[in-house]
């Protein structure tokens, strides 16, 4: 009997062998939707069968959460220890980490949670290895650090594919697509801007998912794959970047080739580091801080001096309202106005409202009703 993986492979082969044009776009879209549904069902069954497992329910803490994702034995545990001083077991053989190990990294005033998870293998999204237990943890991350080493960096595509199959979209903005089901009236299709799709492109996809009455609104350019993701509604969009570990084990020429290869394939250079020696670990900390989109806001009490020692860490886009919400919910309800000193205003002590966008280094005073 054919497995789900076999069925998926057959459909994907048909997609590759079908020449794409206007006449075949609907058929190809239905095939893509079927593959997405099969993968989604397989991932859901795998995650449900795992039962959560001891050590796989990790409460998020701090200003942001980063998950280390990589193959077994690329040095995730050693890197976690170096970043956070957490004692995650490390050894020279695979699958040392059998649970999710959390650690806390203090950097530039931010408290960042780092999670070391079991190494992913091919087929993890379908439940192989430890994949079924860790997918939920990865889906909840604010940032993913894809960690390879100098011996397997060419296989990073396998990790990206596993995350994609699990409904995780890396370094991609969520498409602006609204699908509102109705009880009658057929399909009403509206677009804003040049979307790249028309009603004939999406009608087969909707029909195949038993959606025949709905209001569809698309803003901006999207693809069939984007629309399929919107239909399922359970995709997550997470920033990610790539680092290569164990650079102290190869010569400079090999390292230059790895750097060039990764940069060419992913459009950005990796961070080359050695978790054992500490080489470039501080650079990695800076990159984590920047990738999380943190900015530092210095609070100034009414009539007092600004606290320039301990900034408030908040993620972009940072508004006065976001700061008030983080401080206490009453700050929003009782808000009168705020004063800002710094690069986001035209002059010091400028009065602003809740919607004002703050910039790293701003000094902020919030004035509330008694």
DOVEXLUM-994591 format. One record per residue (C-alpha): residue number from 1; y, x, z. Coordinates in steps of 0.25 Angstrom, whole numbers, plus 5000, padded with zeros to 4 digits. Last residue first. Layout:
+------+------+------+------+
! resi !   c2 !   c1 !   c3 !
+------+------+------+------+
!  NUM !    Y !    X !    Z !
...
+------+------+------+------+
//
This chain:
+------+------+------+------+
! resi !   c2 !   c1 !   c3 !
+------+------+------+------+
!  370 ! 5241 ! 4981 ! 5151 !
!  369 ! 5243 ! 4981 ! 5136 !
!  368 ! 5238 ! 4994 ! 5129 !
!  367 ! 5245 ! 5007 ! 5124 !
!  366 ! 5236 ! 5017 ! 5118 !
!  365 ! 5241 ! 5031 ! 5117 !
!  364 ! 5235 ! 5040 ! 5106 !
!  363 ! 5235 ! 5055 ! 5102 !
!  362 ! 5230 ! 5058 ! 5088 !
!  361 ! 5222 ! 5071 ! 5086 !
!  360 ! 5212 ! 5065 ! 5076 !
!  359 ! 5219 ! 5053 ! 5068 !
!  358 ! 5221 ! 5039 ! 5073 !
!  357 ! 5221 ! 5027 ! 5064 !
!  356 ! 5231 ! 5016 ! 5069 !
!  355 ! 5224 ! 5002 ! 5069 !
!  354 ! 5226 ! 4999 ! 5084 !
!  353 ! 5241 ! 5001 ! 5083 !
!  352 ! 5251 ! 5013 ! 5082 !
!  351 ! 5263 ! 5017 ! 5090 !
!  350 ! 5268 ! 5032 ! 5086 !
!  349 ! 5268 ! 5041 ! 5098 !
!  348 ! 5270 ! 5053 ! 5088 !
!  347 ! 5274 ! 5051 ! 5074 !
!  346 ! 5268 ! 5047 ! 5061 !
!  345 ! 5254 ! 5044 ! 5067 !
!  344 ! 5240 ! 5048 ! 5064 !
!  343 ! 5243 ! 5063 ! 5067 !
!  342 ! 5246 ! 5062 ! 5081 !
!  341 ! 5253 ! 5054 ! 5093 !
!  340 ! 5249 ! 5039 ! 5093 !
!  339 ! 5254 ! 5028 ! 5101 !
!  338 ! 5246 ! 5015 ! 5103 !
!  337 ! 5249 ! 5000 ! 5104 !
!  336 ! 5247 ! 4988 ! 5112 !
!  335 ! 5231 ! 4988 ! 5114 !
!  334 ! 5226 ! 4978 ! 5124 !
!  333 ! 5213 ! 4974 ! 5117 !
!  332 ! 5211 ! 4987 ! 5110 !
!  331 ! 5213 ! 4996 ! 5123 !
!  330 ! 5204 ! 4985 ! 5130 !
!  329 ! 5192 ! 4990 ! 5122 !
!  328 ! 5193 ! 5004 ! 5129 !
!  327 ! 5195 ! 5018 ! 5124 !
!  326 ! 5186 ! 5017 ! 5111 !
!  325 ! 5192 ! 5004 ! 5107 !
!  324 ! 5206 ! 5010 ! 5109 !
!  323 ! 5203 ! 5022 ! 5100 !
!  322 ! 5197 ! 5013 ! 5089 !
!  321 ! 5210 ! 5004 ! 5090 !
!  320 ! 5218 ! 5017 ! 5088 !
!  319 ! 5211 ! 5019 ! 5076 !
!  318 ! 5201 ! 5030 ! 5073 !
!  317 ! 5194 ! 5030 ! 5059 !
!  316 ! 5188 ! 5039 ! 5064 !
!  315 ! 5180 ! 5042 ! 5076 !
!  314 ! 5186 ! 5043 ! 5090 !
!  313 ! 5186 ! 5054 ! 5101 !
!  312 ! 5196 ! 5052 ! 5112 !
!  311 ! 5202 ! 5066 ! 5115 !
!  310 ! 5200 ! 5074 ! 5128 !
!  309 ! 5210 ! 5085 ! 5130 !
!  308 ! 5222 ! 5080 ! 5123 !
!  307 ! 5224 ! 5068 ! 5133 !
!  306 ! 5238 ! 5064 ! 5129 !
!  305 ! 5248 ! 5063 ! 5140 !
!  304 ! 5253 ! 5051 ! 5147 !
!  303 ! 5263 ! 5039 ! 5145 !
!  302 ! 5252 ! 5030 ! 5139 !
!  301 ! 5239 ! 5038 ! 5139 !
!  300 ! 5237 ! 5048 ! 5127 !
!  299 ! 5224 ! 5048 ! 5121 !
!  298 ! 5220 ! 5059 ! 5111 !
!  297 ! 5212 ! 5055 ! 5099 !
!  296 ! 5202 ! 5064 ! 5093 !
!  295 ! 5195 ! 5061 ! 5080 !
!  294 ! 5180 ! 5059 ! 5076 !
!  293 ! 5175 ! 5056 ! 5062 !
!  292 ! 5161 ! 5059 ! 5066 !
!  291 ! 5160 ! 5069 ! 5055 !
!  290 ! 5171 ! 5077 ! 5061 !
!  289 ! 5164 ! 5078 ! 5075 !
!  288 ! 5151 ! 5081 ! 5068 !
!  287 ! 5158 ! 5092 ! 5060 !
!  286 ! 5164 ! 5098 ! 5072 !
!  285 ! 5151 ! 5099 ! 5079 !
!  284 ! 5144 ! 5105 ! 5066 !
!  283 ! 5155 ! 5116 ! 5066 !
!  282 ! 5152 ! 5119 ! 5081 !
!  281 ! 5137 ! 5120 ! 5077 !
!  280 ! 5140 ! 5130 ! 5066 !
!  279 ! 5131 ! 5140 ! 5071 !
!  278 ! 5125 ! 5136 ! 5084 !
!  277 ! 5114 ! 5146 ! 5084 !
!  276 ! 5102 ! 5136 ! 5085 !
!  275 ! 5110 ! 5124 ! 5078 !
!  274 ! 5113 ! 5133 ! 5066 !
!  273 ! 5123 ! 5127 ! 5056 !
!  272 ! 5127 ! 5124 ! 5042 !
!  271 ! 5136 ! 5111 ! 5041 !
!  270 ! 5133 ! 5105 ! 5028 !
!  269 ! 5142 ! 5105 ! 5016 !
!  268 ! 5146 ! 5092 ! 5010 !
!  267 ! 5143 ! 5085 ! 4997 !
!  266 ! 5129 ! 5082 ! 5001 !
!  265 ! 5120 ! 5089 ! 4990 !
!  264 ! 5130 ! 5100 ! 4986 !
!  263 ! 5134 ! 5103 ! 5001 !
!  262 ! 5119 ! 5104 ! 5005 !
!  261 ! 5116 ! 5113 ! 4994 !
!  260 ! 5128 ! 5122 ! 4996 !
!  259 ! 5126 ! 5124 ! 5011 !
!  258 ! 5111 ! 5126 ! 5009 !
!  257 ! 5114 ! 5137 ! 4998 !
!  256 ! 5124 ! 5144 ! 5007 !
!  255 ! 5114 ! 5144 ! 5019 !
!  254 ! 5103 ! 5150 ! 5010 !
!  253 ! 5113 ! 5161 ! 5006 !
!  252 ! 5117 ! 5163 ! 5020 !
!  251 ! 5103 ! 5166 ! 5025 !
!  250 ! 5094 ! 5155 ! 5033 !
!  249 ! 5090 ! 5153 ! 5047 !
!  248 ! 5104 ! 5153 ! 5053 !
!  247 ! 5107 ! 5140 ! 5045 !
!  246 ! 5098 ! 5132 ! 5054 !
!  245 ! 5105 ! 5119 ! 5053 !
!  244 ! 5111 ! 5112 ! 5041 !
!  243 ! 5121 ! 5101 ! 5043 !
!  242 ! 5124 ! 5088 ! 5036 !
!  241 ! 5134 ! 5077 ! 5038 !
!  240 ! 5133 ! 5062 ! 5041 !
!  239 ! 5142 ! 5050 ! 5042 !
!  238 ! 5134 ! 5036 ! 5044 !
!  237 ! 5134 ! 5023 ! 5037 !
!  236 ! 5124 ! 5014 ! 5042 !
!  235 ! 5116 ! 5004 ! 5034 !
!  234 ! 5111 ! 4991 ! 5040 !
!  233 ! 5118 ! 4980 ! 5030 !
!  232 ! 5106 ! 4979 ! 5021 !
!  231 ! 5115 ! 4972 ! 5011 !
!  230 ! 5126 ! 4983 ! 5013 !
!  229 ! 5116 ! 4994 ! 5010 !
!  228 ! 5112 ! 4987 ! 4997 !
!  227 ! 5126 ! 4987 ! 4993 !
!  226 ! 5128 ! 5001 ! 4996 !
!  225 ! 5116 ! 5005 ! 4987 !
!  224 ! 5122 ! 4996 ! 4976 !
!  223 ! 5134 ! 5004 ! 4976 !
!  222 ! 5148 ! 5002 ! 4982 !
!  221 ! 5162 ! 5004 ! 4978 !
!  220 ! 5173 ! 4997 ! 4987 !
!  219 ! 5173 ! 4984 ! 4994 !
!  218 ! 5161 ! 4975 ! 4992 !
!  217 ! 5161 ! 4960 ! 4996 !
!  216 ! 5148 ! 4952 ! 4994 !
!  215 ! 5148 ! 4937 ! 4999 !
!  214 ! 5134 ! 4932 ! 5000 !
!  213 ! 5124 ! 4922 ! 4995 !
!  212 ! 5112 ! 4927 ! 4988 !
!  211 ! 5107 ! 4938 ! 4997 !
!  210 ! 5092 ! 4938 ! 4997 !
!  209 ! 5091 ! 4954 ! 4997 !
!  208 ! 5086 ! 4954 ! 4983 !
!  207 ! 5097 ! 4945 ! 4979 !
!  206 ! 5108 ! 4954 ! 4986 !
!  205 ! 5103 ! 4966 ! 4978 !
!  204 ! 5102 ! 4958 ! 4965 !
!  203 ! 5116 ! 4953 ! 4967 !
!  202 ! 5122 ! 4967 ! 4970 !
!  201 ! 5124 ! 4973 ! 4956 !
!  200 ! 5127 ! 4960 ! 4949 !
!  199 ! 5138 ! 4957 ! 4959 !
!  198 ! 5145 ! 4970 ! 4955 !
!  197 ! 5145 ! 4984 ! 4961 !
!  196 ! 5154 ! 4996 ! 4959 !
!  195 ! 5163 ! 4991 ! 4970 !
!  194 ! 5176 ! 4994 ! 4963 !
!  193 ! 5186 ! 4988 ! 4973 !
!  192 ! 5184 ! 4976 ! 4982 !
!  191 ! 5172 ! 4967 ! 4978 !
!  190 ! 5167 ! 4953 ! 4979 !
!  189 ! 5154 ! 4946 ! 4977 !
!  188 ! 5151 ! 4932 ! 4980 !
!  187 ! 5136 ! 4929 ! 4980 !
!  186 ! 5130 ! 4916 ! 4981 !
!  185 ! 5137 ! 4904 ! 4987 !
!  184 ! 5127 ! 4901 ! 4999 !
!  183 ! 5123 ! 4905 ! 5013 !
!  182 ! 5132 ! 4917 ! 5014 !
!  181 ! 5129 ! 4932 ! 5016 !
!  180 ! 5141 ! 4942 ! 5017 !
!  179 ! 5139 ! 4955 ! 5011 !
!  178 ! 5150 ! 4965 ! 5013 !
!  177 ! 5151 ! 4979 ! 5007 !
!  176 ! 5160 ! 4990 ! 5011 !
!  175 ! 5151 ! 5002 ! 5009 !
!  174 ! 5148 ! 5009 ! 5022 !
!  173 ! 5154 ! 5023 ! 5020 !
!  172 ! 5144 ! 5034 ! 5017 !
!  171 ! 5141 ! 5047 ! 5024 !
!  170 ! 5127 ! 5044 ! 5026 !
!  169 ! 5121 ! 5030 ! 5025 !
!  168 ! 5110 ! 5027 ! 5035 !
!  167 ! 5101 ! 5015 ! 5031 !
!  166 ! 5088 ! 5022 ! 5035 !
!  165 ! 5085 ! 5025 ! 5020 !
!  164 ! 5098 ! 5033 ! 5020 !
!  163 ! 5094 ! 5041 ! 5032 !
!  162 ! 5081 ! 5045 ! 5026 !
!  161 ! 5088 ! 5048 ! 5013 !
!  160 ! 5098 ! 5057 ! 5020 !
!  159 ! 5087 ! 5064 ! 5028 !
!  158 ! 5079 ! 5067 ! 5015 !
!  157 ! 5092 ! 5072 ! 5008 !
!  156 ! 5093 ! 5083 ! 5019 !
!  155 ! 5081 ! 5089 ! 5012 !
!  154 ! 5088 ! 5101 ! 5006 !
!  153 ! 5093 ! 5105 ! 5020 !
!  152 ! 5078 ! 5108 ! 5024 !
!  151 ! 5077 ! 5123 ! 5028 !
!  150 ! 5092 ! 5126 ! 5032 !
!  149 ! 5092 ! 5114 ! 5041 !
!  148 ! 5096 ! 5100 ! 5041 !
!  147 ! 5104 ! 5091 ! 5050 !
!  146 ! 5110 ! 5078 ! 5045 !
!  145 ! 5121 ! 5075 ! 5055 !
!  144 ! 5123 ! 5060 ! 5056 !
!  143 ! 5136 ! 5053 ! 5061 !
!  142 ! 5139 ! 5041 ! 5069 !
!  141 ! 5124 ! 5038 ! 5071 !
!  140 ! 5118 ! 5025 ! 5073 !
!  139 ! 5109 ! 5025 ! 5061 !
!  138 ! 5104 ! 5039 ! 5065 !
!  137 ! 5098 ! 5033 ! 5078 !
!  136 ! 5092 ! 5021 ! 5071 !
!  135 ! 5085 ! 5031 ! 5061 !
!  134 ! 5079 ! 5039 ! 5073 !
!  133 ! 5067 ! 5031 ! 5077 !
!  132 ! 5062 ! 5028 ! 5062 !
!  131 ! 5064 ! 5042 ! 5058 !
!  130 ! 5055 ! 5049 ! 5068 !
!  129 ! 5044 ! 5052 ! 5058 !
!  128 ! 5043 ! 5041 ! 5047 !
!  127 ! 5050 ! 5028 ! 5049 !
!  126 ! 5055 ! 5024 ! 5035 !
!  125 ! 5069 ! 5031 ! 5038 !
!  124 ! 5061 ! 5044 ! 5042 !
!  123 ! 5054 ! 5045 ! 5029 !
!  122 ! 5057 ! 5059 ! 5027 !
!  121 ! 5059 ! 5066 ! 5041 !
!  120 ! 5070 ! 5064 ! 5051 !
!  119 ! 5071 ! 5073 ! 5063 !
!  118 ! 5071 ! 5067 ! 5077 !
!  117 ! 5085 ! 5064 ! 5081 !
!  116 ! 5096 ! 5072 ! 5088 !
!  115 ! 5108 ! 5064 ! 5092 !
!  114 ! 5122 ! 5069 ! 5094 !
!  113 ! 5132 ! 5061 ! 5102 !
!  112 ! 5146 ! 5066 ! 5100 !
!  111 ! 5156 ! 5067 ! 5112 !
!  110 ! 5170 ! 5070 ! 5105 !
!  109 ! 5180 ! 5079 ! 5112 !
!  108 ! 5180 ! 5089 ! 5101 !
!  107 ! 5165 ! 5090 ! 5102 !
!  106 ! 5155 ! 5086 ! 5113 !
!  105 ! 5141 ! 5084 ! 5108 !
!  104 ! 5131 ! 5074 ! 5115 !
!  103 ! 5116 ! 5074 ! 5113 !
!  102 ! 5106 ! 5064 ! 5110 !
!  101 ! 5091 ! 5066 ! 5107 !
!  100 ! 5084 ! 5056 ! 5098 !
!   99 ! 5069 ! 5057 ! 5100 !
!   98 ! 5058 ! 5066 ! 5095 !
!   97 ! 5066 ! 5079 ! 5093 !
!   96 ! 5057 ! 5091 ! 5091 !
!   95 ! 5052 ! 5084 ! 5077 !
!   94 ! 5050 ! 5097 ! 5070 !
!   93 ! 5047 ! 5111 ! 5075 !
!   92 ! 5056 ! 5123 ! 5079 !
!   91 ! 5061 ! 5116 ! 5092 !
!   90 ! 5072 ! 5108 ! 5098 !
!   89 ! 5072 ! 5098 ! 5110 !
!   88 ! 5086 ! 5091 ! 5111 !
!   87 ! 5093 ! 5097 ! 5124 !
!   86 ! 5107 ! 5093 ! 5121 !
!   85 ! 5118 ! 5103 ! 5121 !
!   84 ! 5126 ! 5095 ! 5112 !
!   83 ! 5128 ! 5102 ! 5098 !
!   82 ! 5118 ! 5113 ! 5101 !
!   81 ! 5107 ! 5104 ! 5106 !
!   80 ! 5109 ! 5094 ! 5095 !
!   79 ! 5108 ! 5106 ! 5085 !
!   78 ! 5095 ! 5111 ! 5091 !
!   77 ! 5089 ! 5097 ! 5091 !
!   76 ! 5093 ! 5095 ! 5076 !
!   75 ! 5087 ! 5108 ! 5072 !
!   74 ! 5081 ! 5105 ! 5058 !
!   73 ! 5068 ! 5102 ! 5064 !
!   72 ! 5065 ! 5088 ! 5059 !
!   71 ! 5074 ! 5084 ! 5048 !
!   70 ! 5088 ! 5080 ! 5051 !
!   69 ! 5097 ! 5070 ! 5057 !
!   68 ! 5106 ! 5073 ! 5069 !
!   67 ! 5113 ! 5060 ! 5074 !
!   66 ! 5128 ! 5060 ! 5078 !
!   65 ! 5134 ! 5050 ! 5087 !
!   64 ! 5149 ! 5048 ! 5090 !
!   63 ! 5159 ! 5048 ! 5101 !
!   62 ! 5149 ! 5048 ! 5112 !
!   61 ! 5136 ! 5039 ! 5114 !
!   60 ! 5126 ! 5032 ! 5105 !
!   59 ! 5114 ! 5027 ! 5113 !
!   58 ! 5101 ! 5033 ! 5108 !
!   57 ! 5089 ! 5025 ! 5106 !
!   56 ! 5079 ! 5034 ! 5100 !
!   55 ! 5074 ! 5041 ! 5112 !
!   54 ! 5062 ! 5033 ! 5115 !
!   53 ! 5058 ! 5025 ! 5102 !
!   52 ! 5066 ! 5014 ! 5096 !
!   51 ! 5054 ! 5005 ! 5092 !
!   50 ! 5051 ! 5014 ! 5080 !
!   49 ! 5045 ! 5002 ! 5073 !
!   48 ! 5059 ! 4996 ! 5071 !
!   47 ! 5064 ! 5008 ! 5065 !
!   46 ! 5053 ! 5010 ! 5055 !
!   45 ! 5054 ! 4995 ! 5052 !
!   44 ! 5069 ! 4995 ! 5049 !
!   43 ! 5067 ! 5008 ! 5041 !
!   42 ! 5057 ! 5002 ! 5032 !
!   41 ! 5064 ! 4989 ! 5030 !
!   40 ! 5077 ! 4997 ! 5026 !
!   39 ! 5069 ! 5005 ! 5017 !
!   38 ! 5063 ! 4993 ! 5010 !
!   37 ! 5076 ! 4986 ! 5010 !
!   36 ! 5083 ! 4998 ! 5004 !
!   35 ! 5073 ! 5000 ! 4993 !
!   34 ! 5074 ! 4985 ! 4990 !
!   33 ! 5089 ! 4986 ! 4989 !
!   32 ! 5088 ! 4998 ! 4979 !
!   31 ! 5078 ! 4990 ! 4970 !
!   30 ! 5087 ! 4978 ! 4970 !
!   29 ! 5099 ! 4988 ! 4966 !
!   28 ! 5091 ! 4994 ! 4955 !
!   27 ! 5088 ! 4980 ! 4949 !
!   26 ! 5103 ! 4976 ! 4950 !
!   25 ! 5107 ! 4989 ! 4944 !
!   24 ! 5098 ! 4988 ! 4932 !
!   23 ! 5107 ! 4981 ! 4922 !
!   22 ! 5119 ! 4988 ! 4926 !
!   21 ! 5112 ! 5002 ! 4925 !
!   20 ! 5103 ! 5011 ! 4933 !
!   19 ! 5091 ! 5016 ! 4926 !
!   18 ! 5079 ! 5013 ! 4935 !
!   17 ! 5070 ! 5025 ! 4938 !
!   16 ! 5077 ! 5028 ! 4951 !
!   15 ! 5076 ! 5014 ! 4956 !
!   14 ! 5062 ! 5012 ! 4952 !
!   13 ! 5058 ! 5025 ! 4960 !
!   12 ! 5066 ! 5019 ! 4972 !
!   11 ! 5058 ! 5007 ! 4971 !
!   10 ! 5045 ! 5015 ! 4971 !
!    9 ! 5049 ! 5024 ! 4982 !
!    8 ! 5053 ! 5012 ! 4991 !
!    7 ! 5039 ! 5005 ! 4989 !
!    6 ! 5032 ! 5018 ! 4992 !
!    5 ! 5041 ! 5020 ! 5005 !
!    4 ! 5037 ! 5006 ! 5009 !
!    3 ! 5023 ! 5009 ! 5008 !
!    2 ! 5014 ! 5005 ! 4996 !
!    1 ! 5000 ! 5000 ! 5000 !
+------+------+------+------+
//
